Amino acid sequence: MYFRITPGDVELVDPADVRAFHVTAPADLGAEDLAATVRDTGLGEATADGGHVLVRVDAVRRLAAGRVGPGWEDDLAGMLGYARSKGWLSDDGGSVRAHVERT
């Protein structure tokens, strides 16, 4: 799964693929506009440099609802466990870091 960000909008793409967790954004979308879109859509928070997004786990579930199969929660739990082992999960487990790929 990945999140396609355009000014003012976030789209979850391929939610079943928990191994491809990242964010895409247009190359010309500035860090401030990226941060505003991420915040205003409830996706999470962008880092000041726009290089990463701290994606809220509840936002992942909300955007994936009705689009994934019954085993998806187990897959997501596995992905979050892996993220924790790499230091990419917040201490409270509520957010996971995703790198931003510029398109």
C-alpha positions in Angstrom: 0.0 0.0 0.0 1.0 3.5 -0.5 -0.5 6.9 -0.2 -0.7 9.2 -3.3 -0.7 12.8 -2.1 -1.9 15.6 -4.4 -2.6 19.2 -3.1 -5.5 18.8 -0.7 -6.1 15.1 -1.2 -4.8 11.7 -0.1 -5.5 8.4 -1.9 -4.7 4.9 -0.6 -3.4 2.8 -3.4 -3.3 -1.0 -3.3 -4.2 -1.4 0.4 -3.7 -5.2 0.4 0.1 -4.8 -0.2 1.4 -4.1 3.3 5.0 -4.5 2.1 5.2 -1.4 0.0 4.4 1.2 2.6 5.4 4.7 1.4 4.0 8.1 0.3 4.2 9.6 -3.2 3.9 13.3 -3.9 4.5 15.5 -6.9 8.0 16.9 -7.1 6.7 20.4 -7.1 4.6 20.1 -4.0 6.4 22.0 -1.3 7.0 20.7 2.2 4.5 23.2 3.7 1.8 22.1 1.2 2.6 18.5 1.8 2.3 19.0 5.6 -1.0 20.8 5.2 -2.5 18.1 3.1 -1.3 15.3 5.4 -2.7 17.2 8.4 -5.9 18.4 6.9 -6.9 14.9 5.6 -6.2 13.2 8.9 -3.4 11.1 7.5 -0.9 12.2 10.1 2.1 14.6 10.2 4.9 15.3 7.7 8.4 16.0 8.9 9.6 19.5 8.5 11.8 18.7 5.5 8.9 16.8 3.8 11.0 13.6 3.6 8.8 11.5 5.7 5.2 11.2 6.9 4.2 9.9 10.3 1.0 8.0 9.1 -1.6 7.4 11.7 -2.5 3.7 12.0 -6.2 4.6 12.5 -6.0 6.5 9.2 -4.6 3.5 7.4 -7.5 1.4 8.7 -10.1 4.1 7.8 -8.8 4.4 4.2 -8.6 0.6 3.8 -12.0 -0.1 5.2 -14.1 -2.2 2.8 -11.2 -2.6 0.4 -9.2 -5.5 2.0 -9.8 -9.1 2.9 -10.3 -10.8 6.2 -6.6 -11.6 6.8 -5.6 -8.0 6.3 -5.5 -7.0 10.0 -3.0 -9.8 10.6 -0.9 -8.6 7.7 -1.1 -5.1 9.0 -0.1 -6.3 12.5 3.0 -8.0 10.9 3.9 -4.9 9.1 3.6 -2.8 12.2 5.7 -5.3 14.1 8.4 -5.0 11.5 8.2 -1.2 11.6 8.6 -1.3 15.4 11.7 -3.5 15.0 13.2 -0.9 12.7 12.3 2.1 14.9 9.7 3.4 12.4 6.7 3.0 14.8 5.9 5.7 17.4 6.3 4.7 21.0 2.5 4.6 21.4 2.1 2.5 18.3 -0.3 5.1 16.8 1.9 6.2 13.9 4.3 4.6 11.4 6.9 6.5 9.5 6.7 6.4 5.7 9.3 7.8 3.3 8.1 10.3 0.6 8.9 9.5 -3.0 8.7 12.5 -5.3 7.1 11.8 -8.7 
